């Protein structure tokens, strides 16, 4: 009996000590995963499970920012990232075909959940403004993510407000904040 228990313990010890291989293209070094946590992208693409890319790495960072983690930032859209996306989509009001397909408007929702955007207006600066700019970019607006709520951001907030058919103030008021948190007002949100 002791030999059997000792054999089981030895097998468990070896199993726990053996590193788990990373998915193809993923980095084993945790510090490199953190170093590549870039939230600003030229565009925020659709991503399907199994994808390995820098966009997935950004998605994992934003999932963590929005409270859907902890998700390992490894650039692989595997089971851990799928679980976080499932948690996000379980909060949606209705049915979505293929909910694990990360659509562009998921990004907008995640940015809105990661920082409070309501109340931002021209003259503001900092991480909240960068997050707003990323959310607008994910929604399809064209702007530089620089953390400065200047003329370009005001113009793009107005463009967003026009798309949503709400008063074009150029400020992130309650209605604007609501529509950003819902993923925008584009027709492709329903698919």
C-alpha positions, 0 to 999 in steps of 0.5 A: 500500500505504501508503495502504491501511495508513494508511486501516486505521490511521485507521479503527481509531483512530476505532473505538477512540476512539468511545465504546460506547453504554450499554444503556438505563438504564445510567449512563455515569459510572463514579463513579455506578456505584460510588456506587450499589453497594448490596448490601442490598436489601429482597428479592433477586429473580430476574433474567433476562438483558437486565434493567436495574435496581438489583437487577442493579447489586447483583448485579454488586457481589456478583459482584465481591465473590465473585470472579466479576468484574471485572464492570462495575457498570452495572445491565445484565444483559448478556454480561459479567454472564452470563459471571460467572453462567455461571462461578458455575453451572458450579460447581454439581453438577447441571443447572439449567434456565435457569442464567442466570436468577438465582434468589434462592438464587444470592444466598445462595451469592454472599454466602457466597462473598464473606466468610467467615461460619463462626464468626460468633456473637452479639456480633460486628459488622461487614461479615461480619455484614452479609454474613450478614444479607444471605444470610439475607435472600436466603434469605427470613428477615426481618431488618434488615441492620445489622452487629450480631449481636444477638437478631434475627440470632440468631433468624433464624440459628435459623430458618435452622437449623430449615429445614435440620433442623440443631441450632439454636445461633444461631451460624454453625457448620460445618453452618450455614456449609455450608448457606448456601454451598449456597444454603440449604435451601428446596425451590426450590433444585432448580429 
